[in-house]
Amino acid sequence: MAPVRAEPDAGPEPERPSGRRQRGRRRASVDRPATQQAPQGRAGRNLPAAIAVGLSLGAAIVVPLFFYLPAFLGVIAAAVAVGTWEMARAVRRSGAHPPLVPLIAGGVLTVGLGWFAGPDALSLGLLVTVLGTMIWRLGDGPGNYQRDLTAATLIAVYVPFLGGFAAMLAAVPGDGHLRVLVTLVAVVLSDTGGYAAGVAFGKHPMAPSISPKKSWEGFAGSVTAAAAGSAVLVWLLLDGKPWWGAVFGVAISCAAVLGDLAESMIKRDLGVKDMSNLLPGHGGLMDRLDSILFAVPTAYLLLAVLVPAVG
């Protein structure tokens, strides 16, 4: 008679392939990598939630910007802290473990220095942040030290340093709040014009290996919408010549598209669709800041040349 137990060393029963890895488990801590969602287009997102979150984010920016400007510094600092957390969480998929505490503390310090003391202090804040991560990381030993510091430096430059230009833009005496508004509206117009033109006319992929949905027709729509809107806004709000405003809009649109492509390349390299699930219908905060982070340094430099500061 054949024995019943014929597989004594078959090993533990394999896990079920799916169904046990709920999304909620993946956003609990920085040690878990960014959530990789099922592929879906922008139109497949939760539209009511996306609209509600978008309006809330807009109110969080506009209200302090026009009614109590110092509170806008807190908004930027909070955005930098959350964006840094999302980036540190995402790059852990590649095996890097950048130290989170000095990155967040140094990022907030960098933004504050840019607000109160300008570009030189902003650069000093970046230096302090990188040195702080180097010292902090020494406590974990020499293993993968270079890889962790490379990831930390990327995050420090990408999030707080570029974000600090928004603080410096808002801190310009007299019309800083208007400069921020014009810049953000130009980014929104660029995104909206690009989406509309891409859906209606998009046939030629712009960077298929990075972002397959972006087309040259969409890029033309981005540039056109941002140039037209900025020409009017710079003329009405900043007393600049309309054609200077159009030049400003073209530059902001190009910077916004590059920022979007840069984050798309990072996410594709890490194998994630969104940086997190923090914002329903939008993904992570960094998924909304990617265009802005490249646009605000461009706006700060261009407006310093094209539009004299008031006061």
C-alpha positions as CSV (number, residue, x, y, z in Angstrom):
1,M,0.0,0.0,0.0
2,A,1.4,3.4,-1.0
3,P,2.1,5.8,1.8
4,V,-0.2,8.8,2.1
5,R,2.4,11.4,3.0
6,A,4.7,11.3,-0.1
7,E,6.0,14.9,0.0
8,P,7.8,15.4,3.3
9,D,10.0,18.3,2.1
10,A,7.7,20.1,-0.2
11,G,8.2,23.3,1.8
12,P,5.7,25.8,3.0
13,E,2.6,26.4,1.0
14,P,3.1,29.3,-1.4
15,E,1.4,32.5,-0.8
16,R,-1.7,33.4,-2.9
17,P,-0.5,35.5,-5.9
18,S,-2.8,38.4,-5.3
19,G,-5.5,39.6,-3.0
20,R,-3.4,39.8,0.1
21,R,-1.4,42.8,-0.8
22,Q,-3.8,45.6,-0.3
23,R,-2.9,49.1,-1.2
24,G,-3.5,50.3,2.4
25,R,-0.6,48.3,3.7
26,R,1.8,50.0,1.4
27,R,1.4,53.5,2.6
28,A,1.9,52.9,6.3
29,S,5.6,53.8,6.6
30,V,8.6,55.1,4.8
31,D,10.2,51.6,4.8
32,R,7.6,50.4,2.3
33,P,8.1,51.3,-1.3
34,A,5.8,53.5,-3.3
35,T,2.5,51.8,-4.4
36,Q,2.4,50.5,-7.9
37,Q,-1.2,50.8,-9.0
38,A,-2.9,49.1,-11.9
39,P,-2.4,50.9,-15.1
40,Q,-5.0,53.5,-16.0
41,G,-5.2,56.7,-17.9
42,R,-5.9,60.1,-16.5
43,A,-9.5,59.9,-17.5
44,G,-9.8,56.7,-15.4
45,R,-9.1,58.5,-12.2
46,N,-11.7,59.3,-9.6
47,L,-12.9,62.6,-11.2
48,P,-15.0,63.9,-8.3
49,A,-12.2,63.2,-5.8
50,A,-9.6,64.7,-8.1
51,I,-11.7,67.9,-8.5
52,A,-12.3,68.2,-4.7
53,V,-8.6,67.7,-3.9
54,G,-7.5,70.1,-6.7
55,L,-9.8,72.8,-5.3
56,S,-8.6,72.2,-1.8
57,L,-5.0,72.5,-2.9
58,G,-5.8,75.7,-4.7
59,A,-7.4,77.2,-1.7
60,A,-4.5,76.2,0.5
61,I,-2.2,78.2,-1.8
62,V,-4.4,81.2,-2.7
63,V,-5.8,82.0,0.8
64,P,-2.5,82.5,2.6
65,L,-0.9,84.0,-0.5
66,F,-3.4,86.9,-0.5
67,F,-4.6,87.2,3.0
68,Y,-1.6,86.3,5.2
69,L,1.6,85.9,3.3
70,P,3.8,84.5,6.1
71,A,1.4,81.5,6.3
72,F,2.4,80.7,2.7
73,L,5.9,79.9,4.0
74,G,4.3,77.2,6.1
75,V,2.5,75.8,3.1
76,I,5.7,75.6,1.1
77,A,7.5,74.0,4.1
78,A,4.8,71.4,4.5
79,A,4.8,70.6,0.8
80,V,8.6,70.2,0.9
81,A,8.4,67.9,3.9
82,V,5.7,65.7,2.3
83,G,7.4,65.6,-1.1
84,T,10.7,64.6,0.6
85,W,8.9,61.8,2.4
86,E,7.4,60.6,-0.8
87,M,10.7,60.6,-2.7
88,A,12.6,58.9,0.1
89,R,9.8,56.3,0.3
90,A,9.9,55.7,-3.5
91,V,13.7,55.4,-4.0
92,R,13.7,52.6,-1.4
93,R,12.4,50.4,-4.3
94,S,15.9,50.7,-5.8
95,G,17.6,49.6,-2.5
96,A,18.7,53.1,-1.5
97,H,17.9,54.2,2.1
98,P,18.4,58.0,2.3
99,P,18.1,59.3,5.9
100,L,14.7,60.9,6.2
101,V,15.1,63.0,9.4
102,P,18.0,65.2,8.1
103,L,16.4,65.5,4.7
104,I,13.1,66.8,6.1
105,A,14.7,69.1,8.7
106,G,17.3,70.4,6.2
107,G,14.6,70.9,3.5
108,V,12.4,73.0,5.8
109,L,15.6,75.0,6.8
110,T,16.5,75.5,3.1
111,V,13.0,76.9,2.3
112,G,13.2,79.2,5.3
113,L,16.6,80.5,4.5
114,G,15.5,81.2,0.9
115,W,12.4,83.1,2.2
116,F,14.3,85.3,4.6
117,A,17.8,85.7,3.0
118,G,17.6,85.0,-0.7
119,P,19.6,82.8,-3.2
120,D,22.9,82.6,-1.3
121,A,21.1,81.4,1.8
122,L,19.1,78.9,-0.2
123,S,22.4,77.4,-1.5
124,L,23.7,77.3,2.0
125,G,20.6,75.4,3.1
126,L,21.2,72.8,0.4
127,L,24.8,72.4,1.6
128,V,23.8,72.0,5.2
129,T,21.2,69.5,4.2
130,V,23.6,67.3,2.2
131,L,26.3,67.5,5.0
132,G,23.6,66.6,7.6
133,T,22.6,63.5,5.6
134,M,26.3,62.5,5.3
135,I,26.9,62.7,9.0
136,W,23.5,61.1,9.9
137,R,24.1,58.2,7.6
138,L,27.5,57.4,9.2
139,G,25.5,55.9,12.1
140,D,24.3,53.0,9.8
141,G,27.8,51.9,8.8
142,P,29.7,51.8,5.5
143,G,27.4,49.5,3.6
144,N,25.8,51.2,0.5
145,Y,26.9,54.6,1.9
146,Q,27.6,56.0,-1.6
147,R,24.3,54.8,-3.0
148,D,22.3,56.3,0.0
149,L,24.0,59.6,-0.2
150,T,23.5,59.8,-4.0
151,A,19.8,59.3,-3.4
152,A,19.7,61.8,-0.6
153,T,21.5,64.5,-2.7
154,L,19.1,64.0,-5.5
155,I,16.1,64.4,-3.2
156,A,17.7,67.5,-1.5
157,V,18.2,69.2,-4.8
158,Y,14.9,68.1,-6.4
159,V,12.5,69.0,-3.6
160,P,13.7,71.6,-1.1
161,F,16.2,73.4,-3.3
162,L,13.9,73.9,-6.3
163,G,10.9,74.4,-4.0
164,G,12.8,77.2,-2.2
165,F,12.5,79.3,-5.3
166,A,8.8,79.5,-4.7
167,A,9.6,81.0,-1.2
168,M,11.9,83.5,-2.8
169,L,9.4,84.4,-5.4
170,A,6.7,85.0,-2.8
171,A,9.1,87.0,-0.7
172,V,9.7,89.7,-3.4
173,P,8.6,93.0,-1.8
174,G,5.4,94.4,-3.1
175,D,4.2,92.0,-5.7
176,G,5.6,88.6,-4.7
177,H,2.2,87.1,-4.2
178,L,1.2,88.2,-7.8
179,R,4.4,86.6,-9.2
180,V,3.5,83.3,-7.6
181,L,0.0,83.5,-8.9
182,V,1.1,84.3,-12.4
183,T,3.6,81.4,-12.3
184,L,1.0,78.9,-11.0
185,V,-1.6,80.0,-13.5
186,A,0.9,79.6,-16.3
187,V,1.7,76.0,-15.1
188,V,-2.1,75.2,-14.9
189,L,-2.7,76.6,-18.4
190,S,0.3,74.7,-19.8
191,D,-1.1,71.4,-18.3
192,T,-4.6,72.1,-19.4
193,G,-3.7,73.2,-22.9
194,G,-1.4,70.2,-23.3
195,Y,-4.0,67.8,-22.2
196,A,-6.7,69.3,-24.5
197,A,-4.5,69.4,-27.5
198,G,-3.1,66.0,-26.9
199,V,-6.5,64.4,-26.6
200,A,-7.8,66.2,-29.7
201,F,-4.8,66.2,-32.0
202,G,-2.0,64.1,-30.4
203,K,-0.5,61.7,-33.0
204,H,3.3,62.1,-32.7
205,P,4.8,60.9,-29.4
206,M,7.2,63.3,-27.7
207,A,9.1,60.9,-25.5
208,P,7.6,57.5,-25.9
209,S,10.1,55.7,-23.7
210,I,9.5,58.1,-20.8
211,S,5.9,59.2,-21.1
212,P,4.0,57.5,-24.0
213,K,0.9,59.8,-23.7
214,K,2.8,63.0,-24.3
215,S,2.8,64.2,-27.9
216,W,4.3,67.1,-29.8
217,E,0.8,68.4,-30.6
218,G,0.1,68.4,-26.8
219,F,3.3,70.3,-26.3
220,A,2.3,72.9,-28.8
221,G,-1.0,73.3,-27.0
222,S,0.8,73.7,-23.7
223,V,3.1,76.5,-25.1
224,T,0.2,78.3,-26.8
225,A,-2.1,78.3,-23.7
226,A,0.7,79.3,-21.3
227,A,1.9,82.1,-23.7
228,A,-1.5,83.6,-24.3
229,G,-2.6,83.5,-20.6
230,S,0.8,84.8,-19.3
231,A,0.7,87.7,-21.8
232,V,-2.5,88.9,-20.3
233,L,-1.6,88.2,-16.7
234,V,1.9,89.8,-16.8
235,W,0.3,92.9,-18.5
236,L,-2.6,93.2,-16.0
237,L,-1.0,92.1,-12.7
238,L,2.7,92.9,-13.1
239,D,2.7,95.9,-15.5
240,G,4.9,94.1,-18.0
241,K,4.7,94.2,-21.7
242,P,2.3,91.6,-23.2
243,W,5.0,90.2,-25.4
244,W,7.3,89.8,-22.5
245,G,4.5,87.9,-20.8
246,A,4.2,85.6,-23.8
247,V,8.0,84.9,-23.6
248,F,7.5,84.2,-19.9
249,G,4.6,81.8,-20.7
250,V,6.7,79.9,-23.3
251,A,9.6,79.5,-20.8
252,I,7.3,78.3,-18.0
253,S,5.6,75.8,-20.2
254,C,8.9,74.4,-21.4
255,A,10.1,74.1,-17.8
256,A,6.8,72.5,-16.7
257,V,6.9,69.9,-19.4
258,L,10.6,69.1,-18.6
259,G,9.6,68.8,-14.9
260,D,6.8,66.4,-15.8
261,L,9.1,64.3,-18.0
262,A,11.8,64.2,-15.3
263,E,9.5,62.8,-12.7
264,S,8.0,60.4,-15.2
265,M,11.5,59.1,-15.9
266,I,12.2,58.7,-12.2
267,K,8.9,56.8,-11.7
268,R,9.5,54.6,-14.7
269,D,13.0,53.8,-13.4
270,L,11.5,52.9,-10.0
271,G,8.6,51.0,-11.5
272,V,5.8,53.0,-9.9
273,K,2.9,54.8,-11.4
274,D,2.4,57.4,-8.6
275,M,4.7,58.5,-5.8
276,S,2.0,57.7,-3.2
277,N,-1.7,57.4,-2.7
278,L,-1.9,60.5,-0.5
279,L,-4.2,62.6,-2.8
280,P,-7.3,60.7,-4.0
281,G,-7.6,61.1,-7.8
282,H,-4.1,62.6,-8.1
283,G,-1.6,60.1,-6.6
284,G,1.1,61.7,-4.5
285,L,1.9,65.3,-3.8
286,M,5.0,65.0,-5.9
287,D,2.8,64.0,-8.8
288,R,1.3,67.5,-8.6
289,L,4.6,69.3,-7.8
290,D,6.7,67.9,-10.7
291,S,5.9,70.7,-13.1
292,I,5.9,73.4,-10.5
293,L,9.3,72.5,-9.1
294,F,10.9,73.2,-12.5
295,A,8.7,76.2,-13.2
296,V,9.4,78.3,-10.1
297,P,13.2,78.7,-10.6
298,T,12.5,79.7,-14.2
299,A,9.9,82.2,-13.1
300,Y,12.1,83.7,-10.4
301,L,15.0,84.3,-12.8
302,L,12.8,85.6,-15.7
303,L,10.7,87.9,-13.6
304,A,13.8,89.3,-11.9
305,V,14.9,90.4,-15.4
306,L,11.6,91.1,-17.1
307,V,9.6,92.8,-14.3
308,P,11.3,95.1,-11.9
309,A,10.4,94.5,-8.2
310,V,7.9,96.9,-6.7
311,G,8.9,98.7,-3.6
